Amino acid sequence: MTHPTTGDTVTIDYVLKRGDGEEVGTTAQVGPQEITLGSGNTFPQIEEALMGMDVGDEQTVAIPCDKAFGPRREEAVQQIPRSDLPPGPDPQPGMALQAQRQDGSPMMLHITEVTEDTVTVDGNHPLAGEDLTFDITLRAIKPAA
């Protein structure tokens, strides 16, 4: 068998768990995923594991929070006056808002609390501060052209 290398596109199934073992994502929900190795579209630890696998192999990859989405930053949680929100549906906990950083790049904010006057938003990634474990199965390898 041949292992995938940089530039190859692989098809994988995975189960994503938090450090406490709680499942938070799986390809059973969305179908197998394709990754082009070396594209930077996944964690380097996953790419490294995949390059040592054959089709049908399974592997567990642990990624500590500082190598995943980083530590949770309390300064990324802010209260915004409701009057500063764009027009649209009433804000609800769990909704996402897109905002702009000072440099103009987009960022996602998640609403965590709504009061009559303010909305609390969290700019942390939902998995920030979490150690992650991916149970990966390599399904196919498509060599680079």
N, C-alpha and C positions, 0 to 999 in steps of 0.2 A: 504494500500500500504506500501511498505517497502523502506526505504531510503538506498542508497548505503553506504558502510563503507570501511575503509582502506582495500586494497587488492582486492576489487571488480573491475571489468573492466566495464566501462561505455561507451556508444556510445552517442556522442553529435553532434549537429549541432551548429554552431556559426557564428556570424558576428563580425568582429573586426574593431573598429573605433579608429581614433586618437582623442585626446581631442577636436579638432575643429569639430568633427562629420564626417570627411572624412572617408569613408569605405576603408580599406586597405587589407582586407582578409575576406574570407567566405568559408564555407564548400560547398557552391553551386558550387565553382570552383573545389574542390578536393574530395568531398564526405564526409559523416559523419566520424568523427574521434573517435578512441578508446583510452581511457586513463585508465591506471591501477592506482587507487587511492593509494597514498603513495609511488609511484615510483619516484617522483621528476621530472616527465616529463612535468609538467605544473606549472603554478603559484599557490602558496598555496591558494590565495584568490579564485581561481576557484575551487580547490578541496573542500574548506570549503563550498562554495555555493552548489556544487553538492551533498554533504553529507546531505543537508537539503531538497533535491528535490525528487519528485516522477517522474516516467516516464510520459512524456508529459508536465511537468512543464517548464516554461520559466523564466529566471532571467537575470537581467543586473548586471554585475560586473565591477566596476570602479577600475582601478589599477593606482596609481600615478607613474610618471616616475621613482622615486627613488626605487619603489618596482617592477618595470618592467625591463627595460633594462638600467636603470641608466641615469644620466645626460650625455649630449653630451660633449666629451672631445676634445678640439681643438688640444691637443698634439698627438692625434691619427690620425691627418691628416698630411701627409708627402709627400714630393716630392722625387721621386726616379729617378736617371739617367736611361734613357731607356736602356743603355748598361748593367745595372745590372739585367734586366729582363731575365727570362729564354727564350729560343727559343720557338717560337710558333706563333700563329696568332698576327697580329698587335693589340696592345692595343687600346681599344675603351672605352669611358665613358659608365658606366653601367656594364662592365665586372667585374668578381670577380677573385681574385688571392688568392691562399693559400700561406701563409708564416709561418715561425716558430718563436715563441717567444724565448727569451733567454733561457728559461727552456726546450726548445725543443717541447713544445706543439703547435699544429696547431692553426692558426688564419686566419680568412677571411678578406681580404682587398677588398674594392670596388673602382674601378677606377672612379674618378670624372672629371679629366681633362687630356688631352694629348697634349703635345707640341712636337716640333721637337726633343728636347733634354731630356725632363723630362715627368714623369707620376705622377700625384697627386693621392694618394690613401687615403682612409678613413677607419680606423680600427674600427670606431664606428658601432654598430648594426644599421641598417637602421631606427629603431624606438627608438634609444637612444634620450633622452630628451623629449619624448612624453608621455603624460598621455594617457592611453588606456582604452577603454570600450569594453567589450565582452557581446554581447547578446547571451545567451546560451539556448539551448533547450535540455533537457535530453530525449534521444530516447530509450535507453535500459540499463538494468543492468544485468551483468553476475556475479553472486556471486563467490567469491574466492573459489578455490577447497579445 
